[in-house]
Structure formats: structure tokens, C-alpha cells
Amino acid sequence: RAFDGVRGVSVMMVIALHAAPLKLESWSSALDVFFVLSGFLITTLLLEEADRTGTISLRRFYTRRAWRLLPSLYTLLAIVLVLSVIAAFVNSEVDLGLIIRQDIVPAGLYYYNFANPLGYPSEGVLLFQMWSLSLEEQFYIVGALIVLLMVRTRRFVAGAVVLTAIAILIEIARGRGDL
């Protein structure tokens, strides 16, 4: 509960960053704060479940997450698809197939950051905000699997070391400007 306010501020910064990414590029550290706090929250929830029930159900965890995220995501993608069809009908230069392949499908399957690796607006990329959401979902998959492995094998220190190493490697790559 103590982190809710900080998480709320970081959420607002992430929304602002997504609204004006080229003007607020220096705010990208808000994503780091959000990821760390979200990772802490998810790890805490999973460990509390393990204490309560003796196990962790990733199926229950991801089902709850899907019910929270997917309805609004697929509504957005449906709207983008309808608007893209209209745009392609009005303007023959609009490549509907490219929009579907480059934006809609990668966003809907959470691999947008691989389809559009730069992570900010560029020509022809519609849903650049989905870059960080895809990365976040991949982070949650890897993080949750590591926590599950930590609980099942009782190797909490090793899991913490792996998560820390991943975070350090990400920061080194960012510092070097690597994509």
C-alpha cells in the first residue's frame, strides 16, 4: 500500500511519456520506476499466494491479468482496424496489410517491441505506445516464472541474483544505447 502513491505518479508519467514521447524522452526513467514497483507488487502477490496456499498458480495470475487488460486492448485494436480500413478505402496509399502485420497483430500478441524495436514514433508506426506494454508483459512472464522457480526450489537468493543481473544488463544496454 505504501507504494501506491509512487506507482500512481509513475503511471501518470508513463501516460504523459506515451502522449508526447519525443518531447518527454527524458522521462523514460518513469518506466523503470513503474516496472520495479510493478515487479515488487507482483512478486509480493505471488509470494503471499505461496504462503497462503503452499503453491503459486500462474494460470490464475495470468487469467486475472488477461481479464484486466485484454478487453480494453482488443477494443482499441478493433477501433484502429476500423479506422485503418476507412483510411485505406479513402487513400490508396495506406497499406492495410502493413498496418495489420506491423501494428495490430504484434500489439494483440504482445510482441510489438520486436516488430517495432525503436520504441518511439517513427514513420508508419501507429501504436508505438504498445512497445512498452509488450515489454512489460514479457517482463511479467519472465519475472513470474523466476518467482515460481524460486518458490518451488526454495532458492530465493539465486532468484534474486538472476533478477538483479537481468536489471543490471538492461541498464548497461541502455547506457550504451543498445536496442
Contact map, one row per residue, 1 for C-alpha under 8 A:
11110000000000000000000000000000000000000000000000000000000000000000000000000000000000000000000000000000000000000000000000000000000000000000000000000000000000000000000000000000000
11111000000000000000000000000000000000000000000000000000000000000000000000000000000000000000000000000000000000000000000000000000000000000000000000000000000000000000000000000000000
11111110000000000000000000000000000010000000000000000000000000000000000000000000000000000000000000000000000000000000000000000000000000000000000000000000000000000000000000000000000
11111111000000000000000000000000000000000000000000000000000000000000000000000000000000000000000000000000000000000000000000000000000000000000000000000000000000000000000000000000000
01111111100000000000000000000000000000000000000000000000000000000000000000000000000000000000000000000000000000000000000000000000000000000000000000000000000000000000000000000000000
00111111110000000000000000000000000000000000000000000000000000000000000000000000000000000000000000000000000000000000000000000000000000000000000000000000000000000000000000000000000
00111111111000000000000000000000110011000000000000000000000000000000000000000000000000000000000000000000000000000000000000000000000000000000000000000000000000000000000000000000000
00011111111100000000000000000000000000000000000000000000000000000000000000000000000000000000000000000000000000000000000000000000000000000000000000000000000000000000000000000000000
00001111111110000000000000000000000000000000000000000000000000000000000000000000000000000000000000000000000000000000000000000000000000000000000000000000000000000000000000000000000
00000111111111000000000000000110110000000000000000000000000000000000000000000000000000000000000000000000000000000000000000000000000000000000000000000000000000000000000000000000000
00000011111111100000000000000100010000000000000000000000000000000000000000000000000000000000000000000000000000000000000000000000000000000000000000000000000000000000000000000000000
00000001111111110000000000000000000000000000000000000000000000000000000000000000000000000000000000000000000000000000000000000000000000000000000000000000000000000000000000000000000
00000000111111111000000000100100000000000000000000000000000000000000000000000000000000000000000000000000000000000000000000000000000000000000000000000000000000000000000000000000000
00000000011111111100000000110110000000000000000000000000000000000000000000000000000000000000000000000000000000000000000000000000000000000000000000000000000000000000000000000000000
00000000001111111110000000000000000000000000000000000000000000000000000000000000000000000000000000000000000000000000000000000000000000000000000000000000000000000000000000000000000
00000000000111111111100100000000000000000000000000000000000000000000000000000000000000000000000000000000000000000000000000000000000000000000000000000000000000000000000000000000000
00000000000011111111100110110000000000000000000000000000000000000000000000000000000000000000000000000000000000000000000000000000000000000000000000000000000000000000000000000000000
00000000000001111111100000000000000000000000000000000000000000000000000000000000000000000000000000000000000000000000000000000000100000000000000000000000000000000000000000000000000
00000000000000111111100000000000000000000000000000000000000000000000000000000000000000000000000000000000000000000000000000000000000000000000000000000000000000000000000000000000000
00000000000000011111111100000000000000000000000000000000000000000000000000000000000000000000000000000000000000000000000000000000000000000000000000000000000000000000000000000000000
00000000000000011111111110000000000000000000000000000000000000000000000000000000000000000000000000000000000000000000000110000000000000000000000000000000000000000000000000000000000
00000000000000000001111110000000000000000000000000000000000000000000000000000000000000000000000000000000000000000000000110000000000000000000000000000000000000000000000000000000000
00000000000000000001111110000000000000000000000000000000000000000000000000000000000000000000000000000000000000000000000000000000000000000000000000000000000000000000000000000000000
00000000000000011001111111110000000000000000000000000000000000000000000000000000000000000000000000000000000000000000000000000000000000000000000000000000000000000000000000000000000
00000000000000001000111111110000000000000000000000000000000000000000000000000000000000000000000000000000000000000000000000000000000000000000000000000000000000000000000000000000000
00000000000000000000000111111000000000000000000000000000000000000000000000000000000000000000000000000000000000000000000000000000000000000000000000000000000000000000000000000000000
00000000000011001000000111111110000000000000000000000000000000000000000000000000000000000000000000000000000000000000000000000000000000000000000000000000000000000000000000000000000
00000000000001001000000111111111000000000000000000000000000000000000000000000000000000000000000000000000000000000000000000000000000000000000000000000000000000000000000000000000000
00000000000000000000000001111111100000000000000000000000000000000000000000000000000000000000000000000000000000000000000000000000000000000000000000000000000000000000000000000000000
00000000011011000000000000111111110000000000000000000000000000000000000000000000000000000000000000000000000000000000000000000000000000000000000000000000000000000000000000000000000
00000000010001000000000000111111111000000000000000000000000000000000000000000000000000000000000000000000000000000000000000000000000000000000000000000000000000000000000000000000000
00000000000000000000000000011111111100000000000000000000000000000000000000000000000000000000000000000000000000000000000000000000000000000000000000000000000000000000000000000000000
00000010010000000000000000001111111110000000000000000000000000000000000000000000000000000000000000000000000000000000000000000000000000000000000000000000000000000000000000000000000
00000010011000000000000000000111111111000000000000000000000000000000000000000000000000000000000000000000000000000000000000000000000000000000000000000000000000000000000000000000000
00000000000000000000000000000011111111100000000000000000000000000000000000000000000000000000000000000000000000000000000000000000000000010000000000000000000000000000000000000000000
00000000000000000000000000000001111111110000000000000000000000000000000000000000000000000000000000000000000000000000000000000000000000000000000000000000000000000000000000000000000
00100010000000000000000000000000111111111000000000000000000000000000000000000000000000000000000000000000000000000000000000000000000000000000000000000000000000000000000000000000000
00000010000000000000000000000000011111111100000000000000000000000000000000000000000000000000000000000000000000000000000000000000000000000000000000000000000000000000000000000000000
00000000000000000000000000000000001111111110000000000000000000000000000000000000000000000000000000000000000000000000000000000000000000000001001000000000000000000000000000000000000
00000000000000000000000000000000000111111111000000000000000000000000000000000000000000000000000000000000000000000000000000000000000000000000000000000000000000000000000000000000000
00000000000000000000000000000000000011111111100000000000000000000000000000000000000000000000000000000000000000000000000000000000000000000000000000000000000000000000000000000000000
00000000000000000000000000000000000001111111110000000000000000000000000000000000000000000000000000000000000000000000000000000000000000000000000100000000000000000000000000000000000
00000000000000000000000000000000000000111111111000000000000000000000000000000000000000000000000000000000000000000000000000000000000000000000001100100000000000000000000000000000000
00000000000000000000000000000000000000011111111100000000000000000000000000000000000000000000000000000000000000000000000000000000000000000000000000000000000000000000000000000000000
00000000000000000000000000000000000000001111111110000000000000000000000000000000000000000000000000000000000000000000000000000000000000000000000000000000000000000000000000000000000
00000000000000000000000000000000000000000111111111000001000000000000000000000000000000000000000000000000000000000000000000000000000000000000000100110000000000000000000000000000000
00000000000000000000000000000000000000000011111111100001000000000000000000000000000000000000000000000000000000000000000000000000000000000000000000100010000000000000000000000000000
00000000000000000000000000000000000000000001111111110000000000000000000000000000000000000000000000000000000000000000000000000000000000000000000000000000000000000000000000000000000
00000000000000000000000000000000000000000000111111111111000000000000000000000000000000000000000000000000000000000000000000000000000000000000000000000000000000000000000000000000000
00000000000000000000000000000000000000000000011111111111000000000000000000000000000000000000000000000000000000000000000000000000000000000000000000000010000000000000000000000000000
00000000000000000000000000000000000000000000001111111110000000000000000000000000000000000000000000000000000000000000000000000000000000000000000000000000000000000000000000000000000
00000000000000000000000000000000000000000000000111111100000000000000000000000000000000000000000000000000000000000000000000000000000000000000000000000000000000000000000000000000000
00000000000000000000000000000000000000000000000011111111000000000000000000000000000000000000000000000000000000000000000000000000000000000000000000000000000000000000000000000000000
00000000000000000000000000000000000000000000000011111111000000000000000000000000000000000000000000000000000000000000000000000000000000000000000000000000000000000000000000000000000
00000000000000000000000000000000000000000000000011101111100000000000000000000000000000000000000000000000000000000000000000000000000000000000000000000011000000000000000000000000000
00000000000000000000000000000000000000000000011011001111110000000000000000000000000000000000000000000000000000000000000000000000000000000000000000010000000000000000000000000000000
00000000000000000000000000000000000000000000000000000011111110000000000000000000000000000000000000000000000000000000000000000000000000000000000000000000000000000000000000000000000
00000000000000000000000000000000000000000000000000000001111111000000000000000000000000000000000000000000000000000000000000000000000000000000000100000000000000000000000000000000000
00000000000000000000000000000000000000000000000000000000111111100000000000000000000000000000000000000000000000000000000000000000000000000000000000000000000000000000000000000000000
00000000000000000000000000000000000000000000000000000000111111110000000000000000000000000000000000000000000000000000000000000000000000000000000000000000000000000000000000000000000
00000000000000000000000000000000000000000000000000000000111111111000000000000000000000000000000000000000000000000000000000000000000000000000000000000000000000000000000000000000000
00000000000000000000000000000000000000000000000000000000011111111100000000000000000000000000000000000000000000000000000000000000000000000000000000000000000000000000000000000000000
00000000000000000000000000000000000000000000000000000000001111111110000000000000000000000000000000000000000000000000000000000000000000000000000000000000000000000000000000000000000
00000000000000000000000000000000000000000000000000000000000111111111000000000000000000000000000000000000000000000000000000000000000000000000000000000000000000000000000000000000000
00000000000000000000000000000000000000000000000000000000000011111111100000000000000000000000000000000000000000000000000000000000000000000000000000000000000000000000000000000000000
00000000000000000000000000000000000000000000000000000000000001111111110000000000000000000000000000000000000000000000000000000000000000000000000000000000000000000000000000000000000
00000000000000000000000000000000000000000000000000000000000000111111111000000000000000000000000000000000000000000000000000000000000000000000000000000000000000000000000000000000000
00000000000000000000000000000000000000000000000000000000000000011111111000000000000000000000000000000000000000000000000000000000000000000000000000000000000000000000000000000000000
00000000000000000000000000000000000000000000000000000000000000001111111110000000000000000000000000000000000000000000000000000000000000000000000000000000000000000000000000000000000
00000000000000000000000000000000000000000000000000000000000000000111111111000000000000000000000000000000000000000000000000000000000000000000000000000000000000000000000000000000000
00000000000000000000000000000000000000000000000000000000000000000011111111100000000000000000000000000000000000000000000000000000000000000000000000000000000000000000000000000000000
00000000000000000000000000000000000000000000000000000000000000000000111111110000000000000000000000000000000000000000000000000000000000000000000000000000000000000000000000000000000
00000000000000000000000000000000000000000000000000000000000000000000111111111000000000000000000000000000000100000000000000000000000000000000000000000000000000000000000000000000000
00000000000000000000000000000000000000000000000000000000000000000000011111111100000000000000000000000000000100000000000000000000000000000000000000000000000000000000000000000000000
00000000000000000000000000000000000000000000000000000000000000000000001111111110000000000000000000000000000000000000000000000000000000000000000000000000000000000000000000000000000
00000000000000000000000000000000000000000000000000000000000000000000000111111111000000000000000000000000000000000000000000000000000000000000000000000000000000000000000000000000000
00000000000000000000000000000000000000000000000000000000000000000000000011111111100000000000000000000001001100000000000000000000000000000000000000000000000000000000000000000000000
00000000000000000000000000000000000000000000000000000000000000000000000001111111110000000000000000000000000000000000000000000000000000000000000000000000000000000000000000000000000
00000000000000000000000000000000000000000000000000000000000000000000000000111111111000000000000000000000000000000000000000000000000000000000000000000000000000000000000000000000000
00000000000000000000000000000000000000000000000000000000000000000000000000011111111100000000000000000001000000000000000000000000000000000000000000000000000000000000000000000000000
00000000000000000000000000000000000000000000000000000000000000000000000000001111111110000000000000010001000000000000000000000000000000000000000000000000000000000000000000000000000
00000000000000000000000000000000000000000000000000000000000000000000000000000111111111000000000000000000000000000000000000000000000000000000000000000000000000000000000000000000000
00000000000000000000000000000000000000000000000000000000000000000000000000000011111111100000000000000000000000000000000000000000000000000000000000000000000000000000000000000000000
00000000000000000000000000000000000000000000000000000000000000000000000000000001111111110000010100100000000000000000000000000000000000000000000000000000000000000000000000000000000
00000000000000000000000000000000000000000000000000000000000000000000000000000000111111111000000100000000000000000000000000000000000000000000000000000000000000000000000000000000000
00000000000000000000000000000000000000000000000000000000000000000000000000000000011111111100000000000000000000000000000000000000000000000000000000000000000000000000000000000000000
00000000000000000000000000000000000000000000000000000000000000000000000000000000001111111110010000000000000000000000000000000000000000000000000000000000000000000000000000000000000
00000000000000000000000000000000000000000000000000000000000000000000000000000000000111111111111100000000000000000000000000000000000000000000000000000000000000000000000000000000000
00000000000000000000000000000000000000000000000000000000000000000000000000000000000011111111000000000000000000000000000000000000000000000000000000000000000000000000000000000000000
00000000000000000000000000000000000000000000000000000000000000000000000000000000000001111111000000000000000000000000000000000000000000000000000000000000000000000000000000000000000
00000000000000000000000000000000000000000000000000000000000000000000000000000000000000111111110000000000000000000000000000000000000000000000000000000000000000000000000000000000000
00000000000000000000000000000000000000000000000000000000000000000000000000000000000000011111111000000000000000000000000000000000000000000000000000000000000000000000000000000000000
00000000000000000000000000000000000000000000000000000000000000000000000000000000000000010011111000000000000000000000000000000000000000000000000000000000000000000000000000000000000
00000000000000000000000000000000000000000000000000000000000000000000000000000000000100110011111100000000000000000000000000000000000000000000000000000000000000000000000000000000000
00000000000000000000000000000000000000000000000000000000000000000000000000000000000000010001111111100000000000000000000000000000000000000000000000000000000000000000000000000000000
00000000000000000000000000000000000000000000000000000000000000000000000000000000000110010000011111110000000000000000000000000000000000000000000000000000000000000000000000000000000
00000000000000000000000000000000000000000000000000000000000000000000000000000000000000000000001111111000000000000000000000000000000000000000000000000000000000000000000000000000000
00000000000000000000000000000000000000000000000000000000000000000000000000000000000000000000001111111110000000000000000000000000000000000000000000000000000000000000000000000000000
00000000000000000000000000000000000000000000000000000000000000000000000000000000000100000000001111111111000000000000000000001100000000000000000000000000000000000000000000000000000
00000000000000000000000000000000000000000000000000000000000000000000000000000000100000000000000111111111100000000000000000000000000000000000000000000000000000000000000000000000000
00000000000000000000000000000000000000000000000000000000000000000000000000000000000000000000000011111111110000000000000000000000000000000000000000000000000000000000000000000000000
00000000000000000000000000000000000000000000000000000000000000000000000000000000000000000000000001111111110000010011000000001000000000000000000000000000000000000000000000000000000
00000000000000000000000000000000000000000000000000000000000000000000000000000000000000000000000001111111111000010010000000001110000000000000000000000000000000000000000000000000000
00000000000000000000000000000000000000000000000000000000000000000000000000001001100000000000000000111111111100000000000000000010000000000000000000000000000000000000000000000000000
00000000000000000000000000000000000000000000000000000000000000000000000000000000000000000000000000011111111110000000000000000000000000000000000000000000000000000000000000000000000
00000000000000000000000000000000000000000000000000000000000000000000000000000000000000000000000000001111111111110010000000000000000000000000000000000000000000000000000000000000000
00000000000000000000000000000000000000000000000000000000000000000000000000001000000000000000000000000011111111110000000000000010011001000000000000000000000000000000000000000000000
00000000000000000000000000000000000000000000000000000000000000000000000011001000000000000000000000000001111111000000000000000000000000000000000000000000000000000000000000000000000
00000000000000000000000000000000000000000000000000000000000000000000000000000000000000000000000000000000111111110000000000000000000000000000000000000000000000000000000000000000000
00000000000000000000000000000000000000000000000000000000000000000000000000000000000000000000000000000000011111111000000000000000010011101100000000000000000000000000000000000000000
00000000000000000000000000000000000000000000000000000000000000000000000000000000000000000000000000000000011011111110000000000000001001100000000000000000000000000000000000000000000
00000000000000000000000000000000000000000000000000000000000000000000000000000000000000000000000000000110011011111111100000000000011001000000000000000000000000000000000000000000000
00000000000000000000000000000000000000000000000000000000000000000000000000000000000000000000000000000000000001111111111000000000011101100000000000000000000000000000000000000000000
00000000000000000000000000000000000000000000000000000000000000000000000000000000000000000000000000000000000000111111100000000000000000000000000000000000000000000000000000000000000
00000000000000000000000000000000000000000000000000000000000000000000000000000000000000000000000000000110010000111111100000000000000000000000000000000000000000000000000000000000000
00000000000000000000000000000000000000000000000000000000000000000000000000000000000000000000000000000100000000011111111000001001001000000000000000000000000000000000000000000000000
00000000000000000000000000000000000000000000000000000000000000000000000000000000000000000000000000000000000000011111111000000000001000000000000000000000000000000000000000000000001
00000000000000000000000000000000000000000000000000000000000000000000000000000000000000000000000000000000000000001001111100000000000000000000000000000000000000000000000000000000001
00000000000000000000000000000000000000000000000000000000000000000000000000000000000000000000000000000000000000001001111110000001101100000000000000000000000000000000000000000000000
00000000000000000000110000000000000000000000000000000000000000000000000000000000000000000000000000000000000000000000011111000001101000000000000000000000000000000000000000000000000
00000000000000000000110000000000000000000000000000000000000000000000000000000000000000000000000000000000000000000000001111101101000000000000000000000000000000000000000000000000000
00000000000000000000000000000000000000000000000000000000000000000000000000000000000000000000000000000000000000000000000111111000000000000000000000000000000000000000000000000000000
00000000000000000000000000000000000000000000000000000000000000000000000000000000000000000000000000000000000000000000000011111000000000000000000000000000000000000000000000000000000
00000000000000000000000000000000000000000000000000000000000000000000000000000000000000000000000000000000000000000000000001111100000000000000000000000000000000000000000000000000000
00000000000000000000000000000000000000000000000000000000000000000000000000000000000000000000000000100110000000000001000011111111000000000000000000000000000000000000000000000000000
00000000000000000000000000000000000000000000000000000000000000000000000000000000000000000000000000100010000000000000000010011111000000000000000000000000000000000000000000000000000
00000000000000000000000000000000000000000000000000000000000000000000000000000000000000000000000000000011001000000000000000001111111000000000000000000000000000000000000000000000000
00000000000000000000000000000000000000000000000000000000000000000000000000000000000000000000000000000000000000000001001110001111111000000000000000000000000000000000000000000000000
00000000000000000100000000000000000000000000000000000000000000000000000000000000000000000000000000000000000000000000001100000011111110000000000000000000000000000000000000000000000
00000000000000000000000000000000000000000000000000000000000000000000000000000000000000000000000000000000001001011000000000000011111111000000000000000000000000000000000000000000000
00000000000000000000000000000000000000000000000000000000000000000000000000000000000000000000000000000000001000111001101100000011111111100000000000000000000000000000000000000000000
00000000000000000000000000000000000000000000000000000000000000000000000000000000000000000000000000000000000000001000001000000000111111110000000000000000000000000000000000000000000
00000000000000000000000000000000000000000000000000000000000000000000000000000000000000000000000000000000000001000000000000000000111111111000000000000000000000000000000000000000000
00000000000000000000000000000000000000000000000000000000000000000000000000000000000000000000000000000000001001111000000000000000011111111100000000000000000000000000000000000000000
00000000000000000000000000000000000000000000000000000000000000000000000000000000000000000000000000000000000001101000000000000000001111111110000000000000000000000000000000000000000
00000000000000000000000000000000001000000000000000000000000000000000000000000000000000000000000000000000000000000000000000000000000111111111000000000000000000000000000000000000000
00000000000000000000000000000000000000000000000000000000000000000000000000000000000000000000000000000000000001000000000000000000000011111111100000000000000000000000000000000000000
00000000000000000000000000000000000000000000000000000000000000000000000000000000000000000000000000000000000001000000000000000000000001111111110000000000000000000000000000000000000
00000000000000000000000000000000000000000000000000000000000000000000000000000000000000000000000000000000000000000000000000000000000000111111111000000000000000000000000000000000000
00000000000000000000000000000000000000100000000000000000000000000000000000000000000000000000000000000000000000000000000000000000000000011111111100000000000000000000000000000000000
00000000000000000000000000000000000000000000000000000000000000000000000000000000000000000000000000000000000000000000000000000000000000001111111110000000000000000000000000000000000
00000000000000000000000000000000000000000000000000000000000000000000000000000000000000000000000000000000000000000000000000000000000000000111111111000000000000000000000000000000000
00000000000000000000000000000000000000100010000000000000000000000000000000000000000000000000000000000000000000000000000000000000000000000011111111100000000000000010000000000000000
00000000000000000000000000000000000000000110010000000000010000000000000000000000000000000000000000000000000000000000000000000000000000000001111111110000000000000000000000000000000
00000000000000000000000000000000000000000000000000000000000000000000000000000000000000000000000000000000000000000000000000000000000000000000111111111000000000000000000000000000000
00000000000000000000000000000000000000000000000000000000000000000000000000000000000000000000000000000000000000000000000000000000000000000000011111111100000000100010000000000000000
00000000000000000000000000000000000000000010011000000000000000000000000000000000000000000000000000000000000000000000000000000000000000000000001111111110000000100000000000000000000
00000000000000000000000000000000000000000000010000000001000000000000000000000000000000000000000000000000000000000000000000000000000000000000000111111111000000000000000000000000000
00000000000000000000000000000000000000000000000000000000000000000000000000000000000000000000000000000000000000000000000000000000000000000000000011111111111000100000000000000000000
00000000000000000000000000000000000000000000000000000000000000000000000000000000000000000000000000000000000000000000000000000000000000000000000001111111111101100000000000000000000
00000000000000000000000000000000000000000000001001000010000000000000000000000000000000000000000000000000000000000000000000000000000000000000000000111111111100000000000000000000000
00000000000000000000000000000000000000000000000000000010000000000000000000000000000000000000000000000000000000000000000000000000000000000000000000011111110000000000000000000000000
00000000000000000000000000000000000000000000000000000000000000000000000000000000000000000000000000000000000000000000000000000000000000000000000000001111111000000000000000000000000
00000000000000000000000000000000000000000000000000000000000000000000000000000000000000000000000000000000000000000000000000000000000000000000000000001111111100000000000000000000000
00000000000000000000000000000000000000000000000000000000000000000000000000000000000000000000000000000000000000000000000000000000000000000000000000001110111111100000000000000000000
00000000000000000000000000000000000000000000000000000000000000000000000000000000000000000000000000000000000000000000000000000000000000000000000000000110011111110000000000000000000
00000000000000000000000000000000000000000000000000000000000000000000000000000000000000000000000000000000000000000000000000000000000000000000000000000000001111111000000000000000000
00000000000000000000000000000000000000000000000000000000000000000000000000000000000000000000000000000000000000000000000000000000000000000000000000000100001111111100000000000000000
00000000000000000000000000000000000000000000000000000000000000000000000000000000000000000000000000000000000000000000000000000000000000000000000001101100001111111110000000000000000
00000000000000000000000000000000000000000000000000000000000000000000000000000000000000000000000000000000000000000000000000000000000000000000000000000000000111111111000000000000000
00000000000000000000000000000000000000000000000000000000000000000000000000000000000000000000000000000000000000000000000000000000000000000000000000000000000011111111100000000000000
00000000000000000000000000000000000000000000000000000000000000000000000000000000000000000000000000000000000000000000000000000000000000000000000000000000000001111111110000000000000
00000000000000000000000000000000000000000000000000000000000000000000000000000000000000000000000000000000000000000000000000000000000000000000001001000000000000111111111000000000000
00000000000000000000000000000000000000000000000000000000000000000000000000000000000000000000000000000000000000000000000000000000000000000000000000000000000000011111111100000000000
00000000000000000000000000000000000000000000000000000000000000000000000000000000000000000000000000000000000000000000000000000000000000000000000000000000000000001111111110000000000
00000000000000000000000000000000000000000000000000000000000000000000000000000000000000000000000000000000000000000000000000000000000000000000000000000000000000000111111111000000000
00000000000000000000000000000000000000000000000000000000000000000000000000000000000000000000000000000000000000000000000000000000000000000000000000000000000000000011111111100000000
00000000000000000000000000000000000000000000000000000000000000000000000000000000000000000000000000000000000000000000000000000000000000000000000000000000000000000001111111110000000
00000000000000000000000000000000000000000000000000000000000000000000000000000000000000000000000000000000000000000000000000000000000000000000000000000000000000000000111111111000000
00000000000000000000000000000000000000000000000000000000000000000000000000000000000000000000000000000000000000000000000000000000000000000000000000000000000000000000011111111100000
00000000000000000000000000000000000000000000000000000000000000000000000000000000000000000000000000000000000000000000000000000000000000000000000000000000000000000000001111111110000
00000000000000000000000000000000000000000000000000000000000000000000000000000000000000000000000000000000000000000000000000000000000000000000000000000000000000000000000111111111000
00000000000000000000000000000000000000000000000000000000000000000000000000000000000000000000000000000000000000000000000000000000000000000000000000000000000000000000000011111111111
00000000000000000000000000000000000000000000000000000000000000000000000000000000000000000000000000000000000000000000000000000000000000000000000000000000000000000000000001111111111
00000000000000000000000000000000000000000000000000000000000000000000000000000000000000000000000000000000000000000000000000000000000000000000000000000000000000000000000000111111110
00000000000000000000000000000000000000000000000000000000000000000000000000000000000000000000000000000000000000000000000000000000000000000000000000000000000000000000000000011111110
00000000000000000000000000000000000000000000000000000000000000000000000000000000000000000000000000000000000000000000000000000000000000000000000000000000000000000000000000001111111
00000000000000000000000000000000000000000000000000000000000000000000000000000000000000000000000000000000000000000000000000000000000000000000000000000000000000000000000000001111111
00000000000000000000000000000000000000000000000000000000000000000000000000000000000000000000000000000000000000000000110000000000000000000000000000000000000000000000000000001100111
